Amino acid sequence: MADETSSLTVAKLKALCVINDLASSGKKAELVERLLEAGLSRTEVGLSEAESIGEAVEEEVVFSLEDETTISIEDDKTVLSEPVKKAVIEQKDDDVLEAVLVPDLVEDEPEEVFTPVATKRQDVATLGDMVKDPKVIAVIIVSLFLGAAGWWYINSSLEPFTAEPLRYGDTMEYSITGPSDGSGQIKASEGFIELFSSFLEFDDDICRVVFDYGGRGTIGVTDGENQAPSVPSNLAGTVRSQGPYGNNEWLAIEITNTYDFDYLNFARQTYFLGSSDCPEGTFGSLGGYGELTTRRHVELKDQMTLSTTVEFDATLDNEPYEGQAKTFDVGGVLGSLDLVLPGISLMLQPVELQDLFGTDIIEEGAMGERLGWRWRVVGQDTLGDDKTWKIAATHVDIERLCLGSATMEIWAEKGNPWATQQTVDVIISNDGSLQTDCSPFSEAFGDYILPEGELELHHKFKSTKTERGSKLLDLGKDYTLRPRSNTLGISDDFQEDWAGQDKLHPPDASTMREHTLEKAIQCFDYIGGSASGAKAALDNDGYVWRGLDKRTGSVTQWNVSWVARDDTSGWVLFELTGEPTSDNCTYVDKGSFEELASHNREAIPAVVNVSTIEERLADSSKYPQFSGPEGVFDSNNGYHENTRIGFLVAVPGDGANDLLGQLTSTNVGASTMDLSRSYSKDILDANDEKISEYDCTFATVVDATDGRVIGWTNVCQVA
């Protein structure tokens, strides 16, 4: 055998080695010997037939086609190695071609089509000959089809996932339209109009407003690494944040959302001929464009909202408007509505998935409830070329309390921490039309917390671009700079329980104003005849629950609201010049209220006097926003001349006690102090030349129990 040379070329011998899973390196003689040792016959390796041994065993590849007709590939020039699997193609009755791969798992199975290498058939074709065979081409095409189909199936199936956590520097751009790709829309009537009064001033006779809008938005997490150099290096990405007790050293995560409205239309309706009826039909429409940005600070350790700032800049009918509103702890665009219906603000921007779903797995049929929303994964859906999970969500409290309906449809995909698409449809009403089959408690609750009128909201957000940051948020971490409780609010030692001492009003004692409330009350000794109802109430355990101080030069105008033991209440307007005397106290006007106030001394909280709060607010190192030409304090830490100072004492009344008792375990009321000022500001062109003038109003509200600032607004519109 050593002297005999194979009639096959080296290339063909190497091809046989490849087919039989053998090494293909070496000289011609080495290849021949390797193939013989593997069990191939002499004829198969190109040697003479005389010394051929063994017996050929034929193999066949079976195709099952229509009518189960079998085509066997018996061509002597065809050979398939052991790892190849048996391919079967069957034609079903419904004319669908189904391909099945049957793996060769059991070595000694009787039905095995392919035989071991030791008994390979003798007539072996080269790799080139095999590829040229039409039947082999059919097998290759089917195999490629099966492989491609398998790849498509694997890559098109949508795997369950949990929501991605946010990272510093995450951003998503999105479009803003209506649910049907028209314009988004907000409708508000009667009392609900006040939700937007922080941004636009409305005439008293407006009963309905309609906002139509469309454009783009950008939501993101600020990467504050280069913005706050004094932040510890291990907490890079956070930002410094002001707290409700002043310019404290809080660290927070900043989440911003900017709406860029290319299209903005504001329409309003007025009451019909001074009546209480709001007619159909729209007039007074203003068109334009604008930008609105919300900025939320989430405190690092407690992961609670520290503050929310809303800034807007709009042009309607070629007239500019601008403003800012900031609230601490709670609030935002929807203001107090977000207090009584937690989670409702999720509708106003693309939902942060981890906020709504937590660590729950998003998969077919999954459901849960979080932040007031009940959600269910409806199934898979396609957005463009991407597969997403479609989720339906309903606000539980709005539904349970018969306040209307609030629904969202959310499309979520892995890798995006926000909703890839989100549609919102809301209608909230207090007119009874949405309160069918409701319990008496639900109806009473709706009447108590909701203003008169309706609120509707309809829009769609759709992602257009997403970019991910690199570092996960540091939520839950403590830090040495974090303010402690004893450095925040005014100490309890400064509180006065004036109601328990049967006094007539909250303590004032201001050193910044000449005519304090203590002096103003003395005027009732001189104007009592003109305000006999107020005088009688205050002489018989009544008290002052609201007061407004408005100063002009040396004259202070006080508007004092009182309540008697029998819950009757009213107000008296008078002026004070100098010390209280019959000559210096001048009666101006009076009036009465209907069911506005209740007499309840037991519920009045102890408060800090006005003087202590004034000094704290005038400290520009704590509250720089309150001082300067746009604030309420001047450069000498005194009031601007036209600043108004007020206080409010709110307590649960007899009509509300039963309802409040079902909602909370406390009957303690609240007491606030408020400051406001109107001023003018120039509107400048690109060359800093005055072209017009703004009329602006700054206002803030403070918790009188400990000096905590609740929030402030600064709104300007063209004069």
Number of C-alpha atoms within 10 A of each C-alpha: 11 6 6 10 14 20 13 15 12 17 13 18 26 24 18 26 19 14 18 21 14 15 13 19 10 12 11 17 16 13 22 26 15 18 21 15 11 17 17 26 26 22 18 24 24 17 18 16 11 8 11 14 12 15 12 14 13 17 21 17 20 17 18 15 15 14 10 12 11 13 13 13 16 13 16 13 15 21 27 18 16 16 12 10 16 17 17 18 18 18 15 13 9 6 9 9 12 11 15 12 12 10 11 15 9 9 10 8 9 7 7 13 15 23 17 11 14 16 18 26 20 21 16 22 19 17 18 10 12 18 15 10 13 10 17 18 13 12 16 13 12 16 16 12 13 16 12 12 12 12 11 11 11 11 11 12 10 19 16 14 16 18 25 17 17 23 21 24 20 22 23 23 19 22 20 25 22 20 17 11 13 14 20 23 21 17 19 24 22 19 16 24 22 17 16 15 11 19 24 16 12 14 9 8 16 16 23 24 24 20 19 21 25 24 20 20 24 21 23 24 24 21 22 20 18 12 14 14 12 11 20 14 9 8 19 20 27 30 26 21 19 18 24 22 21 21 16 20 16 21 27 28 27 24 20 19 22 20 21 22 21 14 16 23 19 19 16 21 20 23 17 14 10 9 9 12 11 18 13 11 8 13 12 10 15 16 16 18 20 20 19 19 20 21 21 24 27 24 25 24 16 13 15 13 18 23 25 23 21 22 20 18 18 21 18 16 13 11 13 20 20 21 21 20 24 22 24 22 17 18 22 22 23 15 17 14 19 16 14 12 16 17 18 20 17 17 20 16 22 26 21 19 22 16 16 21 19 15 14 14 14 23 20 17 10 15 18 14 15 14 15 17 23 17 23 19 22 17 17 17 15 11 12 6 7 10 19 21 24 23 25 19 21 20 24 20 20 21 16 13 18 24 28 24 20 23 22 23 21 26 24 26 24 18 14 21 25 30 25 25 22 25 22 22 19 20 19 21 24 22 15 15 10 16 18 11 9 15 13 9 12 17 18 14 18 22 16 13 14 18 18 16 18 21 23 19 19 24 26 28 28 21 20 14 12 18 12 17 15 11 14 13 20 20 16 11 12 13 14 8 12 14 14 9 7 8 10 16 15 19 13 12 7 13 17 17 15 17 19 13 9 12 15 18 21 28 19 20 17 18 14 13 16 17 25 19 21 15 16 21 17 14 21 23 13 18 19 14 12 15 20 12 22 28 18 13 21 21 12 10 15 26 25 24 23 22 22 21 21 18 21 10 8 10 15 21 22 24 20 22 23 28 27 24 16 10 20 20 26 22 20 22 18 19 21 24 17 14 15 20 16 13 11 15 22 18 20 15 12 17 13 16 14 9 11 12 23 22 24 22 19 12 19 23 21 21 23 24 21 23 16 18 22 22 14 16 24 23 16 17 13 17 19 15 18 21 22 15 14 19 24 28 24 16 12 10 17 16 20 21 14 15 20 19 22 19 24 19 20 20 23 22 19 13 10 14 13 11 16 16 12 9 10 8 8 10 16 14 17 18 21 22 24 19 21 20 22 19 17 16 17 15 14 12 10 6 6 9 10 12 9 14 16 18 15 20 19 23 22 21 20 22 21 27 23 22 27 21 24 20 21 22 20 23 23 24 22 17 13
